Amino acid sequence: MLWNVDIDDFQFFSIDSINVPNKGSTAGTRRANFRANTNTEARATYPIQPGGVGPATIKISWFPSNVNTGNVRWRIQYGFHTVGSVITAPSNSIVQVQAAPGVKNQLMTQGFEIPDIFGGASGIMNFKIQRRGTHTGDTYTGIARLIGFCYRRNRIPKP
Protein backbone atom coordinates (compact mmCIF):
# COMPACT_ATOMS: atom_id res chain seq x y z
CA MET A 1 0.00 0.00 0.00
CA LEU A 2 1.31 3.44 -0.87
CA TRP A 3 0.91 6.32 1.53
CA ASN A 4 0.29 9.81 0.25
CA VAL A 5 2.15 12.38 2.29
CA ASP A 6 1.35 16.02 1.82
CA ILE A 7 1.99 19.15 3.75
CA ASP A 8 -1.18 20.00 5.64
CA ASP A 9 -0.08 23.10 7.45
CA PHE A 10 2.93 25.31 6.85
CA GLN A 11 3.44 28.56 8.65
CA PHE A 12 6.45 30.81 9.17
CA PHE A 13 6.16 33.01 12.22
CA SER A 14 8.28 36.14 12.11
CA ILE A 15 9.36 37.99 15.19
CA ASP A 16 6.72 40.65 14.58
CA SER A 17 3.97 38.01 14.76
CA ILE A 18 4.86 36.32 18.04
CA ASN A 19 5.05 37.52 21.62
CA VAL A 20 8.78 37.94 22.29
CA PRO A 21 11.07 39.86 24.63
CA ASN A 22 13.77 42.31 23.64
CA LYS A 23 12.78 42.88 20.01
CA GLY A 24 15.17 44.72 17.73
CA SER A 25 16.79 44.45 14.35
CA THR A 26 20.19 43.51 12.93
CA ALA A 27 21.03 44.40 9.32
CA GLY A 28 17.32 45.06 8.77
CA THR A 29 16.27 41.64 10.11
CA ARG A 30 13.81 41.63 13.02
CA ARG A 31 14.97 39.48 15.90
CA ALA A 32 14.42 38.68 19.57
CA ASN A 33 17.33 38.51 22.00
CA PHE A 34 17.62 35.28 23.95
CA ARG A 35 20.36 36.18 26.43
CA ALA A 36 22.92 33.98 28.15
CA ASN A 37 22.47 33.15 31.85
CA THR A 38 18.71 33.73 31.75
CA ASN A 39 15.67 31.75 30.62
CA THR A 40 13.95 33.52 27.72
CA GLU A 41 10.85 32.47 25.80
CA ALA A 42 8.57 33.33 22.90
CA ARG A 43 5.00 32.05 22.42
CA ALA A 44 2.72 31.44 19.46
CA THR A 45 -0.57 29.71 18.67
CA TYR A 46 -1.50 28.06 15.39
CA PRO A 47 -4.82 26.56 14.15
CA ILE A 48 -4.69 22.89 13.11
CA GLN A 49 -6.85 21.68 10.22
CA PRO A 50 -8.66 18.32 10.42
CA GLY A 51 -7.38 15.44 8.38
CA GLY A 52 -5.00 12.50 8.45
CA VAL A 53 -2.44 11.67 11.07
CA GLY A 54 1.26 12.36 11.06
CA PRO A 55 4.13 14.14 12.76
CA ALA A 56 4.94 17.84 12.72
CA THR A 57 8.24 19.69 12.51
CA ILE A 58 9.21 22.99 14.07
CA LYS A 59 12.35 24.65 12.76
CA ILE A 60 13.75 27.72 14.45
CA SER A 61 16.01 30.26 12.72
CA TRP A 62 18.52 32.25 14.74
CA PHE A 63 21.98 33.81 14.67
CA PRO A 64 24.68 34.46 17.29
CA SER A 65 25.52 37.98 18.46
CA ASN A 66 29.30 37.48 18.58
CA VAL A 67 32.20 35.19 17.62
CA ASN A 68 32.09 33.12 20.81
CA THR A 69 31.50 29.39 20.65
CA GLY A 70 29.52 27.23 23.04
CA ASN A 71 26.19 25.45 23.14
CA VAL A 72 22.72 26.98 23.07
CA ARG A 73 20.08 24.87 24.81
CA TRP A 74 16.70 25.26 23.09
CA ARG A 75 13.45 23.79 24.38
CA ILE A 76 10.15 23.67 22.53
CA GLN A 77 7.06 23.14 24.66
CA TYR A 78 3.81 22.40 22.85
CA GLY A 79 0.21 21.43 23.44
CA PHE A 80 -2.80 20.60 21.28
CA HIS A 81 -6.40 21.53 22.12
CA THR A 82 -9.59 20.52 20.35
CA VAL A 83 -12.85 22.47 20.38
CA GLY A 84 -14.49 22.11 23.77
CA SER A 85 -11.28 21.26 25.63
CA VAL A 86 -9.82 23.38 28.40
CA ILE A 87 -6.82 25.43 27.28
CA THR A 88 -3.77 24.67 29.41
CA ALA A 89 -0.10 25.58 29.25
CA PRO A 90 2.01 23.54 26.82
CA SER A 91 2.94 20.34 28.65
CA ASN A 92 5.02 18.37 26.11
CA SER A 93 8.62 19.34 25.50
CA ILE A 94 11.61 18.59 23.29
CA VAL A 95 15.15 19.79 24.00
CA GLN A 96 17.89 20.31 21.42
CA VAL A 97 21.41 21.61 21.98
CA GLN A 98 23.14 23.44 19.14
CA ALA A 99 26.70 24.73 18.97
CA ALA A 100 27.22 28.40 18.15
CA PRO A 101 29.51 28.54 15.09
CA GLY A 102 31.98 31.19 16.27
CA VAL A 103 30.85 33.50 13.43
CA LYS A 104 28.86 36.62 14.30
CA ASN A 105 25.44 36.86 12.57
CA GLN A 106 25.73 33.45 10.85
CA LEU A 107 22.25 32.06 10.16
CA MET A 108 21.55 28.86 12.09
CA THR A 109 18.53 26.54 12.05
CA GLN A 110 17.45 23.81 14.45
CA GLY A 111 14.66 21.29 13.88
CA PHE A 112 12.33 19.68 16.40
CA GLU A 113 10.22 16.65 15.45
CA ILE A 114 6.84 16.48 17.21
CA PRO A 115 5.10 13.09 17.26
CA ASP A 116 1.50 12.83 16.09
CA ILE A 117 -0.68 14.16 18.89
CA PHE A 118 -3.51 15.33 16.64
CA GLY A 119 -5.24 12.04 15.76
CA GLY A 120 -6.84 13.67 12.71
CA ALA A 121 -8.71 16.25 14.80
CA SER A 122 -8.76 20.01 14.34
CA GLY A 123 -8.03 22.54 17.05
CA ILE A 124 -5.14 24.77 18.06
CA MET A 125 -1.52 24.10 18.85
CA ASN A 126 0.30 26.36 21.24
CA PHE A 127 4.08 26.67 21.35
CA LYS A 128 6.64 28.02 23.72
CA ILE A 129 10.19 28.43 22.36
CA GLN A 130 12.77 28.77 25.11
CA ARG A 131 16.47 29.31 25.51
CA ARG A 132 17.41 27.65 28.77
CA GLY A 133 20.34 29.98 29.47
CA THR A 134 20.59 29.03 33.15
CA HIS A 135 21.03 25.33 32.36
CA THR A 136 24.58 23.97 32.72
CA GLY A 137 24.32 22.61 29.16
CA ASP A 138 23.94 26.16 27.76
CA THR A 139 27.53 27.39 27.47
CA TYR A 140 27.25 30.07 24.76
CA THR A 141 27.94 33.42 26.44
CA GLY A 142 26.48 35.58 23.68
CA ILE A 143 22.94 36.43 22.68
CA ALA A 144 21.05 33.91 20.52
CA ARG A 145 18.97 36.11 18.21
CA LEU A 146 15.78 34.33 17.17
CA ILE A 147 14.42 35.60 13.85
CA GLY A 148 11.44 33.26 13.50
CA PHE A 149 10.27 29.71 13.31
CA CYS A 150 8.53 27.46 10.82
CA TYR A 151 5.78 24.98 11.66
CA ARG A 152 4.99 22.14 9.24
CA ARG A 153 2.65 19.21 9.68
CA ASN A 154 2.76 16.24 7.35
CA ARG A 155 -0.50 14.40 6.88
CA ILE A 156 -0.67 10.73 6.11
CA PRO A 157 -4.26 9.95 5.11
CA LYS A 158 -5.97 7.27 7.14
CA PRO A 159 -6.35 3.98 5.19
N, C-alpha and C positions, 0 to 999 in steps of 0.2 A: 504494500500500500504506500502510495506517495503522500507526503504531507505538504500542503501549501503553507508557506510561511510568508506573511506580509507584514509590513509595518503598520500597526494599528494607530498608534499615537506617536507623534514626534513633536517635540517642543524645545526650543532654545530659550532659556530665561536669561535675559541680560541683567546687569546689575541694577539698572533703572526699574526693572519690573519685580524685584524681590526685596523683601525687608532686610536690609543689611546695615551694619555699623560702619562708620568711618569711610563714607563714600568719597571718591575723588577721581582724578583722571591722570593717566600717564601717557604721553605722546598721543593725546586725543582719545584714548581708550578708557572707558569708565571701568572702575574697579573698586573693590572693597578690601580694606586692609585687615588681614588676619594676623595679628601680632604674635611674636614669640612670648613665651612665659605667661600667656593668658589664654583662656578658653573663649573663642569667638564663634559666632554662628550666624547663619542666614536661613531664612524660612521661605517656603513657597508651597502653593497648593495647585493641583492640576486635576481637571475632570477626566475620568476614565470612561471610555465608551464600552458598551456591552459587546460581547463577541466571544471568540475562542479563548483558549487558555495558552499561557506561555509566559516566559520570563520577561523582565524589563532590564534596561541598562541605564544607568546614570553616569554621565561623563562630565567631570568638572574641568574647567580651563582656568589656569592661573599662571602667574609669573613671579619670580623672586625679586626682591627689592635691592639686592646687592650681590656681590661675588662670593659670598660665604657658601660653604657646603654644609651638609647636615640633612637630617630627615625631617619631613613634615608629616605629622600624624593627622590624617583626615578621618572623620567618621560621618557616615550618612545614617540618619535615623529616618524611618519612614513608617507610615501607617495607611491603611485603606479602609474607607468607610462607605457603606452602601446607604441608599435612601432609607430612612427610618432608624438608622443606628445612632448611637450616642458618639459624638465627636470627642476623641481623647487625644492626648499627646502621642506623637510617634513612639512606638514601643519596640520596633525591630531595628537592629543596627548592624552595619558592616563597617569594618575598619580597614583602611589601607595606609601603608607608609610609603612615601615617595621621597627619593633623594633630590635635594636642590642641586642644580647642575654646576653651580659655581660661576654662572654667567648671568649678569644683571639683565632683567627684562626678557629672558628667554621663555617663550611660550611652552607651557607644560600641560599635559592632560593626564587625568587619572580616571579609570573606569571602575564602576561598582556594579556587579551583577545582582539583581534582586530576583529571588525565586518567585514562581507564580503564586500570588496570594489573592488573585482576583476571582478565579473560578468562573470566568465568563460573565461576571456581573458588572454593572456600571456603578459609578459612585465617584468619590474623590480620593486622591492620594495626597497626603501631606508629607513634606520633606523638611528635614533640618540638616544643613550642611555645617559641620563643625571642624575647626582646627583645635586639636587638643594640645595647646601649647604648654600646659602645665604637666603633661605626661612625660615620664622619663624617656620615652621613645621618640619624643619630638626634640631634636637636637639642632634644628636650623635656627640661628639667632636673628635672622632677618624677618621681614614682613612677607608673608605669602599673600599676593594680591589676586584675589578671585575676580575673574572678569565675567563669569557666567557658568551655566551648566546646561547640559542637554539631557532630556528624558526621552527614551524610546522604548516602546513596548512591542514585542513581536507576538503576533497571534498565530497560533496553530489551530485551525478549525477542528471542532470536535468531530470524531468519525460518525 
